[in-house]
Amino acid sequence: MNWAVILAGGAGTRFWPLSTPARPKQLLPLAGSTSLAEETFARLSFIPPSQTLVVTGADIAPALITQLRLDPANVLVEPRAASTGPALVWATSEALRRDPSASVLALHADWSIGDTGAFAAAAKAALSAARNHDRLITVGIVPSRPETGYGYIVPGERLDLSVHTVERFTEKPDAKTALDLMAEGALWNSGLFAWTGARLLAEIREHTPEIAPHLARLAEGDVPGFFRAVTPVSIDVGLLERSRAIAVLPGHFDWDDIGTWEALTRVRSRDEGGNIGVGPVTFFESGDCVAWSDGMPVVVGGLHDVIAVVANGRVLVIERSRAADLKRILDSLPPEIRNLPA
């Protein structure tokens, strides 16, 4: 049977001050009227909720159970954050425990997808390719711009009409290299993966020493011991960039990783001045701004390319071009400003 694993951990600090430890970006309606997690769950209508597992932290597990109306047994609470490698291995092992023939679709809870139908078609094709070719499949997005914040996949030899081997991965290139990669036919590395449970564990045993020696703990049901013992590593670095059993399938749908306030300019509707306002926000002679208020009226006047956020008793004003620096800015603030009220 087909299973889905949604990765929904992380603190979402780049959406401060709206995002809090108890209500991080996964639980926020950043791209539309419902939360990112709810949108993710809704686009998985082709996989039954009983076969959907969510991996998250203890702080937000209750809220996810409520928002998604999931059986608590399907929400896997990590004993500690150890990156995507251990999380996906654990969730895949759990799917196999419940269904020895499980094929797994893995995805993140903080994406915006423009065409749900095209997403579903690509996801189903990836699951089929994982079984037919006995490989780990990554769905690569056809780039719409020379994005420097994403990883790229260069396809290699053709395996069938739509599936290729992977020639190489390139992580976050500069603008010129990104253009060269696009000309070469490279795809964005979306983080949408598919595999059979058996193939993933076999590849982990062969290629991922950060995790492989500790798989026996999972087999014994010792999840806390597994997480204590593993070395944190992403699935990309720990396995996909090492294994030769990787293939890529192109996804023809709008995809965006909602990583910073800047991302809202690509996924939300703008006014005639190019502004995005959420809450009681008024723009006056301003352009290409983002403003979000959780209650207090905000007026943005005579500004361009600025992000202004009023939430949880804090006010943030930052240039759009500096949105990716927010975590570094927060690290420099005194705790009484940085830490939000519970």
N, C-alpha and C positions, 0 to 999 in steps of 0.2 A: 504494500500500500504506500501511497504518497503521504509524507509528513512535512510539516513546515516548522522551522525553528526561527523565531524572531528574537534578535538580540536587542534588548531594551534597557541596558545598563547605562552608566555614565551620568555625570552630574550636570551636563549642559551649561558649564560656566560661561561659555561665550554668548549666552543669552541673559546674563546678569543685566539688570536686577529683576527681570521678570521670572527667570528660572531660579528655583530654590532647591535645596537637597530633597525636600519632601515633594516638590512639584517641578521636576526638571523638564527639559524641552519635550521629551517623549509624551508628556501629559498635557502639553499646551497646544492651543489651536493656532499654530504658527503659520500654516499654509492655507488654512481655510476655517470653516466653522466648527470642525471637530478636531480632536487632538491628533498629533502625528501617529500615535499608537493606534487610535481608532481607525484612521485612514488606512494604515498598514494592514490591520486585521480585516477590514472590509474588502480590500482588494484580493484577499486570499479566499474568496468565496468558493473556489474550485477544490479546496482542501477542507474537510470537516473540522469544526472546532475541537472535536475529541482527538484529532490527530495534529493539533497545533500546540507547540511548546513555546513558552516565553521564558527567556533567561534574563534575570534582572537582579537587583540588589534588594536587601531586606527593607530599606527605607520606602521604596515605592511599590513593592509587591502588592500590598493591600489595595492601593489605588488602581493598579493595573487589573487586578481581579475584578474590581467593581466596574471600571470603564469598559472592559472587554467582555464582561459576563462569562468569564472562564472558570472552569473547574479548578479550584486551588491546586489540585494534583498536577495540573498542566503548567503551572508557574514554577519554574526552577530558580530557587534563590541561591546565588553564589555565596559560599562562605567567605570569599574574598575576591576582589577584582583581579583577574590574572590575564587580561586581554582576550582576544577572540579565539585563539587556539584552544586553550583548555575549555572555554565555554562551549564551543561547537563540538568538541570531542565528547564532553559530558552529555550534552543534549542528544547527540547522535547515538551515543551508547544507551541513553534512556529510551529513545525511539526503538532501538533494536531489542531492548529488554521487553518492550511491550509488543513488538512486531518484528520477528527475526528476518522478515523480507523487506524491511523499511528502506525506502528511498527518501532522501531529505532535501528539501529546498530551504536554503539558509538566506536570511535577509536581515536588514537593520530596520529599526522602528522610527528612524528620523529622515526618511526620504519623502520627496514630493514626486509623484508619478503623473504625467500628463494624460496618458491614454491607458485606462485600466484594462481594456480589451487586449491591446497589444502587449501589455505587461503579462497578462495571463497566458497569452499564446506563447510568449518567449519562455515563461516559467515552465509550462507544460512541455515545450520542446526540449528544454534543458534537462528535465527529469527523464524524458524518454532517451535523450542522448547519453545520459549517465548510465542507464541500463544497457543500451544497445552497444556502446563503445567501451563499457566498463572503465570509465575515466571520471575524474573530477572535472565538472563543467563550470566554467565561469561565464556569465553573460556580460559581454562588452557592449557599451553604449556607443552608437555612432556619434562622434563629437559634433557639436554645433558651434564651437569656438575653441581657440587655442588656450584652454584652461590650464593654468600652472599649478593649481591646487589639487589636482587629481592624479592618480596613477594611470598609466597607459599599458595596453597589451598589444603587441605586434603579432598578428596571426601568422601561422606557418603553413604546413602542408594541409591540404584539404582532406577531411575524413569522409564527408558526404556533402550534400548540396549546401548545407549551412554551417557545418561544424568544421573547425580547423584545429590543428595542434597549436601550441603556443611557442612562438620563436623566442620571445623574451618579454620581460616586464620592465617598464621604465617608471620610476617613482618621481612625481612632481617635477617635471622638467621646466627649464626656463621657456620664455615665450617663443624664441626662435626654434628651439628643439621641439616644442609642442607643434609648431607649424610643420616642421619636417616630419614628425610622427604622423600627423594627419595626412600629409601627402603620401606617406608610406602605407596608409590604410589602417593605422592603429586605432584602437577602440579605448574608450574610458574603462577603467577597471571599476565596475559599479559596486562590487561586493555582493552581488546576487549569485549564489552558488547552488549547484545540485550535485548529489553523489548518492551512491548506494552506501548504506551504513557499513557494509563489509569492506568496500573499497577504501573508504576514508580511514578506517582503523588499520587496514593493511599498509596504507601509505604512511600513516603516522608512525607505525612500528619501524618502518624502514628509514624514514627521513627526518624524524623530529625527536632528537634526544632530550629536548626540554620536557617532553611529555611521555614518550614511549615507555621509559622504565616504570612508570607509575600507573599504567593502564590496569594492572592487576588489582589495584585498590578499587577502581570503578567496578570491575567484575565482581568484587567482593561486597559491593555496596558501600564502600567507605569513601563517600564523597568529600567529607571534610579532610580526610587524610590525603586524598588525591590533590585537592587544592593547596594544602600545606606543602606538598612535595614538589609540585610542578614549578618550572621556571616560567614566568609570564612571557608570552610570545604571541604575536598575531598569527592568524592562520595563513596570511600571505607570506610573511617572512619565514615562519616555521615550517611550512609545507609547500605552498603553491610555487614558490620560487626555487624549490629544491627538487620537486618531483618531476618525472617525465611523463606521468600519467595525467597530464592536464590538457584540456581542450577548451576552446572558446567558441561561443555562439553569439552572433550579433543581436542586439535588442533594438528594435526600431520604435522607440517611444521616448518622450521627454522624461528625463530623470534628473533630479537635483538632490544633492546631499545638503540637507538644511543644517549647515555647520556654524554659521554666523548670522548676525543681523543683516549683513549684506545680501544673503541668499534670498531674503524676502522680496528684493527687487526683481527677482526672476520668477517668482511663483505666485505673487499676489497682483491683483489689478491695480493700475495706477490711475490717478486723475489726469486732467489735461496738462498739468505741469510736470508729470512724471513722478508725483508724490504718492506715497502709501501711508495712509493714516488708519489706525485702529483705536477705537475708543473715542472720547470727546476731544478730537483733534481738529484744529483749524489751520489752514495754510494761507499765508498772505505773501504774494510776490516771492514765492519760494519754488524751487525746482529740484526734482530728483532726490527728495528727502524721504526718510522713513521716520515716522513718529508713532509711538505706542503709549497709551495711558490706561492704567487700570482704574481710573475714576476721576482724577483731577483734570479739569479742562487745560489743554495745552494749546498755545498759539505759536506757530513757527513762522516768523516773519523775516523776509529778505535774506533767506539762507538757501544755499545750494549744496547738495551732496553731503548732507549731515544726517546723522541718526540721533534721535532724541527719545528717551524712554523714561517714563515715570511709573514706577511700580514698587510695591513693598516698602514705601517710605524712602525711596532713593530716586535720584535723578541722574541719568547718564546722558551726556552730550558728547558725541565723538564724530570725527570725519568718517564717511563711508569707507574711504580707502584704508582706514586704520582698524576696521572691524575685527580683522583676524588677530590684532594685537591685544584684544580685550583681556585674555587670560593673563598676559604679562602685566597689563595695567593693574588688574585685580591683585596680583601677587605683591605689588608695591604699596597697596593701600593698608592703612591700619585696620586691625580686625573689627573695631567698632563700626567702621564704614563698610568694609567688605562683607562681613557676616550679616545675613538678612534675618529679620525676626522670624521665629518659628510659626 
